[in-house]
Amino acid sequence: MRTTVKREHLVELIQKVKPAVPGRATIPVLTNILLEAKDGRLTATGYDLEVGLISSCPAQVKKAGRMLIPCQSFEQLVKALTATSVTLYDETKVEKYETSEYRRKEDGEGEYVKVPRERRQTTIKLEADKSVASFPGHDPKDYPAMPKIPRMTLRFTDLAKAIPEVLYAAAKEDTRPVLNGICFNPKKRMELAAADGFRLAITTTPFTGKLSEPIIILARACKLLTLMPGKIEAGLAQGTGVSAIVFVQKGLTLMTQLIQGEFPKYDQLVPTKGSFLRCSAEALREAIRQVGVVQAVNKIIRLRTKGHTLLVSMKQDDATVEAKVSATGKAQIAFDVRYLTDLLKRMDGTFAIRITDGQSPAVAKVNGSTHVLMPHFVDW
C-alpha cells in the first residue's frame, strides 16, 4: 500500500474513528486503526468488537492495500506534523529459514527432514517533508471483520437531538444488560426509552421505514450517534448468532452490536394520577445547593410542602439543613438528589412534577419527553 493524503484530512479521519478504538484491549490488535487505500480514497476503521466507526477521505492512491497502525501514537505524530501532506506506505522483509520435522516413510521408518519456512516482518512508514516515522506492522488479516453494511431501511431526521433526552437515565452498571442501552420502540414515531431501575426517560423522534420489533442499542453507541446530527440512515445487519445495526451519514458509518433481551414494559411505569407540585426551577436548584452542605452518605433529599412553601432538606444523623421555596401543590416525598438534579437540568423556568404519594413514582413532562423518578422510603 502507498498513498498520499492531506494532513488535515488525516487528522479529521483519525478523530472520527478513534472513539471506537480501545486504549487497552485483551486483543492487542484492536488498539490499531485499519487503513485501506483504493479508488482514490483512504478509509479508516476503528472497532472494539461491540462498536465500530468507519470514515474516509480523498487520497492519492499509488498502490492499493491495507495496513494496521497503532491509533494513539499515530494520532499524536500526525497532529505534531507541520507538513501539508503525508505519505503512508508499508515495507515487508522476508526472512527465510529451515526447520526440522519428523516424518514417517512408507516402510514405517521415521526420519527428520528439513522444511523451508519464511518469516515476514512488516513496517509501516510515514513521510512528511523531511520527517520519517516507522511503526511495527501487523497483518490486516488479524483484524476482526465487521458485519457487512446492510441495506438501509430506516431514516431519521433528528435522532441526535432526541438521544440526550433519555441517555442520562440508562444504567451504568452491568447487573441488568438490557438496561445498559436505549430501547428503540417503533410506533407512529420512534419511541426511545432508557431506565436504570430508579428512573425512566421516554421521548419520541420522527422516522420512516420499517422495524418489526423493539431493539436495544448500547448507550455508548447512542452517545456517538449524537455526533451525527441531521438526516441519518440505518439498517439491521443479521449475522450468525449476532445482530447489529448500522447507521450511515455522509462521511461516517457507525456499527453497533444490539443488546439481546427484552426491555421492561415501561408504559406501565408511567403514573397517570396525582397532583402537581410547581415551583421555580432555579429556586429549587439553589435550595438543593444550600442543603447539599450536609454530607449525607445516602444523598437523599426530602421535599415537603407546608402551605405555599416547599421545605427542601437533607439529614445526616441528628443534623438537618433545610431551605424554603415558594411553591403550589402538596408533596411529602424523597428522591436521590443526583437523579432530581439531572431532571432539573432539563427544566428552565418552572419545575413541575406530578406526585401521587410518597411511595409511588413521580412523573414530569419536559418538552415532549417523559421523566419518571422512583421515590426513596424515609422516616419523616
C-alpha positions as CSV (number, residue, x, y, z in Angstrom):
1,M,0.0,0.0,0.0
2,R,1.2,3.5,-0.8
3,T,-1.0,6.6,-0.6
4,T,-0.6,10.4,0.0
5,V,-3.2,12.4,1.9
6,K,-3.6,15.9,3.2
7,R,-2.6,16.1,6.8
8,E,-5.8,18.0,7.9
9,H,-7.9,15.3,6.3
10,L,-5.9,12.6,8.0
11,V,-6.3,14.3,11.4
12,E,-10.0,14.5,10.9
13,L,-10.2,10.9,9.8
14,I,-8.4,9.6,12.9
15,Q,-10.6,11.7,15.2
16,K,-13.8,10.3,13.6
17,V,-12.9,6.7,14.2
18,K,-10.8,6.7,17.4
19,P,-13.9,6.7,19.8
20,A,-14.3,3.0,18.8
21,V,-10.6,2.2,19.4
22,P,-10.0,0.9,22.9
23,G,-7.0,2.3,24.8
24,R,-6.3,-1.1,26.3
25,A,-7.7,-4.4,24.9
26,T,-7.4,-8.1,25.7
27,I,-6.9,-8.4,21.9
28,P,-3.9,-6.1,21.2
29,V,-4.7,-5.7,17.5
30,L,-7.9,-3.8,18.4
31,T,-5.7,-0.8,19.6
32,N,-4.9,-0.2,15.9
33,I,-6.7,1.6,13.2
34,L,-7.3,-0.3,10.0
35,L,-6.4,1.8,6.9
36,E,-7.4,0.8,3.4
37,A,-6.5,2.8,0.3
38,K,-8.3,2.2,-3.0
39,D,-10.3,4.1,-5.7
40,G,-8.9,7.5,-4.7
41,R,-9.9,7.3,-1.1
42,L,-8.3,6.4,2.3
43,T,-10.7,4.6,4.6
44,A,-10.1,4.2,8.4
45,T,-11.8,1.7,10.7
46,G,-11.9,1.6,14.5
47,Y,-13.6,-1.4,16.1
48,D,-13.7,-2.9,19.6
49,L,-16.0,-5.9,18.8
50,E,-19.1,-4.0,20.1
51,V,-18.9,-0.6,18.3
52,G,-17.2,0.2,15.1
53,L,-16.7,3.5,13.2
54,I,-15.7,3.9,9.5
55,S,-14.8,7.1,7.7
56,S,-12.9,8.0,4.6
57,C,-11.2,11.0,2.8
58,P,-9.8,11.7,-0.6
59,A,-6.3,10.4,-1.2
60,Q,-3.8,9.9,-4.0
61,V,-3.5,6.1,-4.1
62,K,-0.4,4.9,-5.9
63,K,-0.8,1.3,-4.6
64,A,-4.0,-0.1,-3.2
65,G,-3.8,-2.1,0.0
66,R,-4.5,-2.3,3.7
67,M,-2.4,-1.7,6.9
68,L,-2.8,-1.6,10.6
69,I,-1.3,1.2,12.6
70,P,-1.3,2.0,16.4
71,C,-4.0,4.6,16.9
72,Q,-2.6,6.6,19.8
73,S,1.0,7.1,18.6
74,F,-0.3,7.6,15.0
75,E,-2.6,10.4,16.1
76,Q,0.0,12.2,18.2
77,L,2.5,12.1,15.4
78,V,0.1,13.4,12.7
79,K,-1.0,16.2,14.9
80,A,2.6,17.3,15.6
81,L,3.5,17.5,11.9
82,T,3.6,20.8,10.0
83,A,3.6,19.4,6.5
84,T,0.5,19.9,4.3
85,S,0.5,16.2,3.1
86,V,1.5,12.8,4.4
87,T,2.6,9.7,2.6
88,L,1.9,6.3,4.1
89,Y,3.4,3.0,2.8
90,D,4.5,-0.4,4.1
91,E,7.6,-2.4,3.7
92,T,7.8,-6.1,4.2
93,K,11.0,-8.1,4.8
94,V,11.0,-11.8,4.2
95,E,13.5,-13.9,6.2
96,K,13.9,-17.4,5.0
97,Y,14.9,-20.2,7.4
98,E,14.6,-24.0,7.8
99,T,13.1,-26.2,10.5
100,S,13.3,-29.9,11.1
101,E,10.1,-32.0,11.1
102,Y,9.8,-35.7,11.9
103,R,8.0,-37.6,9.1
104,R,7.2,-41.3,8.7
105,K,8.1,-43.0,5.5
106,E,6.0,-45.6,3.7
107,D,8.0,-48.5,5.2
108,G,7.1,-47.3,8.7
109,E,10.5,-45.9,9.5
110,G,10.8,-42.2,10.5
111,E,13.3,-39.5,9.8
112,Y,13.8,-35.8,10.3
113,V,13.7,-33.7,7.2
114,K,14.4,-30.0,6.6
115,V,11.4,-27.9,5.7
116,P,11.8,-24.3,4.3
117,R,10.0,-21.6,6.1
118,E,9.8,-17.8,5.9
119,R,9.1,-15.1,8.4
120,R,7.5,-11.8,7.3
121,Q,8.1,-8.6,9.1
122,T,6.1,-5.5,8.1
123,T,7.0,-1.9,8.8
124,I,4.6,1.0,8.4
125,K,6.3,4.2,7.3
126,L,5.1,7.8,7.3
127,E,6.8,10.6,5.4
128,A,6.0,14.3,5.6
129,D,8.5,16.8,4.2
130,K,11.8,15.8,5.9
131,S,10.1,13.8,8.7
132,V,10.1,10.0,8.5
133,A,8.5,7.7,11.1
134,S,8.2,3.9,11.4
135,F,5.7,1.8,13.1
136,P,5.6,-2.0,13.6
137,G,3.1,-3.5,11.3
138,H,0.6,-6.2,11.9
139,D,-1.2,-8.4,9.4
140,P,-4.5,-6.8,8.5
141,K,-5.9,-10.3,8.3
142,D,-5.7,-10.5,12.1
143,Y,-8.2,-7.6,12.4
144,P,-11.7,-8.8,13.1
145,A,-14.2,-8.3,10.4
146,M,-17.2,-6.1,11.0
147,P,-20.7,-7.1,9.7
148,K,-21.3,-6.2,6.1
149,I,-23.1,-2.9,5.5
150,P,-26.8,-3.9,5.1
151,R,-29.5,-2.3,3.0
152,M,-30.7,1.0,4.7
153,T,-34.3,0.6,5.7
154,L,-34.7,3.3,8.4
155,R,-34.4,7.0,8.1
156,F,-34.2,9.6,10.9
157,T,-34.3,13.4,10.6
158,D,-33.2,14.5,14.1
159,L,-32.1,11.4,16.1
160,A,-29.0,13.2,17.5
161,K,-31.3,15.7,19.3
162,A,-33.6,13.1,20.8
163,I,-31.0,10.8,22.3
164,P,-29.7,13.1,25.1
165,E,-33.3,13.4,26.4
166,V,-33.2,9.8,27.6
167,L,-29.5,8.7,27.5
168,Y,-28.8,10.1,31.0
169,A,-31.3,7.5,32.5
170,A,-29.5,4.4,31.1
171,A,-27.9,2.2,33.7
172,K,-24.2,2.5,34.3
173,E,-23.8,-0.9,36.0
174,D,-23.8,-4.3,34.2
175,T,-26.2,-6.1,36.6
176,R,-29.0,-6.0,34.0
177,P,-27.5,-5.7,30.5
178,V,-30.9,-4.7,28.9
179,L,-30.8,-1.5,30.9
180,N,-27.3,-0.6,29.6
181,G,-28.8,0.9,26.4
182,I,-31.7,2.7,24.8
183,C,-34.8,0.9,23.6
184,F,-35.9,1.9,20.1
185,N,-39.6,1.1,20.0
186,P,-41.2,1.6,16.6
187,K,-44.7,3.2,16.8
188,K,-46.1,6.2,14.8
189,R,-42.9,7.9,15.8
190,M,-39.8,6.1,17.1
191,E,-40.1,5.9,20.8
192,L,-36.8,6.0,22.7
193,A,-36.7,4.8,26.4
194,A,-33.9,4.4,28.9
195,A,-34.1,3.2,32.6
196,D,-31.8,2.2,35.4
197,G,-34.3,0.8,37.9
198,F,-34.6,4.1,39.7
199,R,-35.7,6.4,36.9
200,L,-37.2,6.2,33.4
201,A,-37.0,8.6,30.5
202,I,-39.1,8.4,27.3
203,T,-39.1,10.6,24.2
204,T,-40.0,10.3,20.5
205,T,-38.5,11.2,17.2
206,P,-39.8,11.1,13.6
207,F,-38.6,8.3,11.3
208,T,-39.6,6.5,8.2
209,G,-39.1,2.8,7.3
210,K,-40.0,-0.4,8.9
211,L,-38.8,-2.0,12.1
212,S,-40.6,-5.2,13.2
213,E,-39.9,-5.1,16.9
214,P,-38.1,-3.0,19.6
215,I,-34.3,-3.2,19.7
216,I,-31.9,-2.1,22.4
217,I,-28.8,-0.1,21.3
218,L,-25.7,0.2,23.6
219,A,-25.6,3.5,25.5
220,R,-22.1,4.4,24.4
221,A,-23.1,3.8,20.8
222,C,-26.1,6.1,21.2
223,K,-23.7,8.7,22.7
224,L,-21.7,8.5,19.4
225,L,-24.9,9.0,17.4
226,T,-25.2,12.4,19.0
227,L,-22.2,13.4,16.9
228,M,-24.2,12.6,13.7
229,P,-26.8,15.4,13.6
230,G,-29.4,15.9,10.9
231,K,-30.5,13.1,8.5
232,I,-29.2,9.6,9.1
233,E,-30.0,6.2,7.7
234,A,-29.9,2.8,9.4
235,G,-30.2,-0.8,8.6
236,L,-30.2,-4.1,10.6
237,A,-27.3,-6.5,9.9
238,Q,-28.0,-10.1,10.9
239,G,-25.1,-12.4,11.5
240,T,-24.6,-15.9,12.9
241,G,-25.9,-15.6,16.4
242,V,-25.2,-11.9,16.3
243,S,-27.3,-8.9,15.3
244,A,-26.2,-5.4,14.8
245,I,-27.4,-2.1,13.5
246,V,-25.5,0.2,11.1
247,F,-26.0,4.0,10.9
248,V,-24.8,5.8,7.9
249,Q,-24.3,9.6,7.4
250,K,-22.2,11.2,4.7
251,G,-18.6,10.8,5.8
252,L,-19.2,8.5,8.8
253,T,-20.6,4.9,9.4
254,L,-21.3,3.6,12.9
255,M,-21.9,-0.1,13.6
256,T,-23.0,-1.4,17.0
257,Q,-24.0,-4.8,18.3
258,L,-27.5,-4.9,19.7
259,I,-28.2,-5.8,23.4
260,Q,-30.1,-9.1,23.4
261,G,-33.0,-9.4,25.8
262,E,-36.4,-7.8,26.4
263,F,-36.6,-4.3,27.7
264,P,-39.1,-3.7,30.6
265,K,-42.7,-2.8,29.8
266,Y,-42.0,0.8,30.6
267,D,-45.5,2.1,29.7
268,Q,-46.8,0.5,32.8
269,L,-44.4,2.5,35.0
270,V,-45.7,6.0,34.0
271,P,-48.2,7.2,36.5
272,T,-51.4,8.9,35.2
273,K,-52.8,10.2,38.5
274,G,-51.7,12.6,41.2
275,S,-51.4,16.3,41.8
276,F,-48.8,18.7,40.5
277,L,-46.0,20.3,42.6
278,R,-44.8,23.5,41.0
279,C,-42.0,25.9,41.9
280,S,-39.2,27.9,40.3
281,A,-36.6,25.6,38.9
282,E,-33.8,28.0,39.7
283,A,-35.1,28.4,43.3
284,L,-35.2,24.7,43.7
285,R,-31.6,24.3,42.3
286,E,-30.4,26.9,44.8
287,A,-32.2,25.2,47.7
288,I,-30.5,21.9,46.7
289,R,-27.1,23.6,46.6
290,Q,-27.7,25.0,50.1
291,V,-28.8,21.8,51.8
292,G,-26.0,19.9,50.0
293,V,-23.6,21.1,52.6
294,V,-24.8,18.1,54.6
295,Q,-22.5,15.2,53.6
296,A,-25.2,12.6,53.9
297,V,-24.0,9.1,52.9
298,N,-27.2,8.2,51.2
299,K,-27.7,11.6,49.5
300,I,-31.5,11.5,49.9
301,I,-33.3,14.8,49.6
302,R,-36.7,15.4,51.2
303,L,-39.4,17.6,49.7
304,R,-42.4,18.5,51.9
305,T,-45.0,21.2,51.4
306,K,-46.4,23.4,54.2
307,G,-49.0,25.8,52.8
308,H,-47.4,27.6,49.8
309,T,-43.9,26.7,50.9
310,L,-41.8,23.8,49.8
311,L,-39.3,22.6,52.5
312,V,-36.2,21.1,51.0
313,S,-34.0,19.2,53.4
314,M,-31.2,16.7,53.9
315,K,-30.2,14.8,57.0
316,Q,-27.1,13.3,58.5
317,D,-27.6,11.6,61.8
318,D,-29.1,14.3,64.0
319,A,-28.1,17.2,61.7
320,T,-30.7,18.7,59.3
321,V,-30.3,21.5,56.8
322,E,-33.5,22.9,55.4
323,A,-34.3,25.5,52.7
324,K,-37.6,27.1,51.7
325,V,-39.0,27.6,48.3
326,S,-42.4,29.2,47.3
327,A,-44.5,26.5,45.6
328,T,-48.0,25.3,44.8
329,G,-49.4,21.8,45.4
330,K,-48.8,19.2,48.0
331,A,-45.9,16.8,48.5
332,Q,-44.2,14.7,51.0
333,I,-41.6,12.6,49.1
334,A,-37.9,11.9,49.0
335,F,-35.6,11.4,46.0
336,D,-32.0,10.6,45.3
337,V,-30.5,14.1,45.0
338,R,-28.4,13.1,41.9
339,Y,-31.5,12.0,40.0
340,L,-33.5,15.0,41.0
341,T,-30.7,17.3,39.9
342,D,-30.5,15.5,36.5
343,L,-34.2,16.2,36.0
344,L,-33.8,19.8,37.0
345,K,-31.1,20.3,34.3
346,R,-33.9,19.7,31.7
347,M,-36.1,22.5,33.1
348,D,-35.6,26.2,32.5
349,G,-38.4,28.2,34.1
350,T,-40.9,26.1,36.2
351,F,-40.2,22.8,38.0
352,A,-43.4,20.8,37.7
353,I,-43.8,17.2,38.7
354,R,-46.9,15.0,39.3
355,I,-46.9,13.2,42.6
356,T,-49.4,10.6,43.8
357,D,-47.9,9.8,47.2
358,G,-44.5,9.2,48.9
359,Q,-44.4,5.6,47.8
360,S,-45.3,5.9,44.1
361,P,-43.3,7.0,41.1
362,A,-43.4,10.7,40.2
363,V,-43.6,12.0,36.6
364,A,-42.6,15.1,34.8
365,K,-43.2,16.2,31.2
366,V,-40.5,18.4,29.7
367,N,-40.5,19.5,26.0
368,G,-42.4,16.4,24.9
369,S,-40.3,14.0,26.9
370,T,-41.5,12.0,29.9
371,H,-39.3,11.5,33.0
372,V,-40.2,9.2,35.9
373,L,-38.5,9.2,39.3
374,M,-38.8,6.4,41.9
375,P,-39.1,7.8,45.5
376,H,-37.0,6.7,48.4
377,F,-38.8,5.5,51.5
378,V,-37.7,7.6,54.5
379,D,-38.7,8.2,58.1
380,W,-40.2,11.6,58.4
